[in-house]
C-alpha cells in the first residue's frame, strides 16, 4: 500500500511540473479565467490528470478492489 501511494504521489508531482513546463513553454500564465488568480483550471487538476490514469492502470493490472491494497 505504501509503495502504491508513493508512486502515485510522485506521478502527481510530475504531472504538476509537466503542466507548469507546458505553460512556460507556450508563455501562458493562466490556462483559463475560470478561477482567477489560481493559474486556471489545469492548475487545480494537473496532478489528478497524471495520477488518476496510473491508479486506474494499477487497479486493472492488480485486479482492482482490495487486491490493490494487499
C-alpha positions in Angstrom: 0.0 0.0 0.0 2.8 2.4 0.8 4.6 1.7 -2.5 1.4 2.4 -4.4 0.8 5.6 -2.5 4.4 6.7 -3.0 4.3 6.0 -6.8 1.0 7.9 -7.2 2.4 10.8 -5.2 5.5 11.1 -7.4 3.3 10.9 -10.5 1.1 13.6 -9.2 4.1 15.9 -8.7 5.5 15.1 -12.1 2.1 15.9 -13.6 2.2 19.3 -11.9 5.7 20.0 -13.1 4.9 18.9 -16.6 1.9 21.2 -16.8 3.9 24.1 -15.4 6.6 23.4 -18.0 4.0 23.5 -20.8 2.6 26.8 -19.6 6.2 28.3 -19.5 7.0 26.8 -22.9 4.0 28.5 -24.6 4.2 31.7 -22.5 0.8 31.3 -20.9 0.4 32.5 -17.3 -3.1 31.3 -16.7 -4.7 28.5 -18.7 -8.1 29.9 -18.2 -10.0 32.6 -16.3 -12.4 30.2 -14.6 -10.7 30.5 -11.2 -9.0 34.0 -11.2 -5.6 34.1 -9.6 -5.1 30.4 -9.5 -3.5 29.8 -12.9 -6.7 28.4 -14.4 -8.5 25.1 -14.1 -5.5 23.0 -15.2 -3.6 24.2 -12.1 -6.3 22.6 -9.9 -6.3 19.3 -11.9 -2.8 18.7 -13.3 -1.8 16.3 -10.5 -5.1 14.4 -10.9 -4.7 14.2 -14.6 -1.3 12.4 -14.1 -2.2 10.2 -11.1 -5.7 9.0 -12.0 -4.8 7.1 -15.1 -1.9 5.5 -13.3 -4.2 4.5 -10.4 -6.7 3.0 -12.9 -4.0 1.1 -14.7 -2.6 -0.3 -11.4 -6.1 -1.3 -10.4 -6.7 -3.1 -13.7 -3.4 -4.8 -13.6 -3.6 -5.9 -10.0 -7.3 -6.9 -10.1 -8.8 -3.8 -8.6 -10.7 -3.5 -5.3 -9.0 -4.7 -2.2 -6.3 -6.7 -4.1 -4.6 -3.4 -4.9 -4.0 -2.7 -1.2 -2.7 -6.2 -0.1 
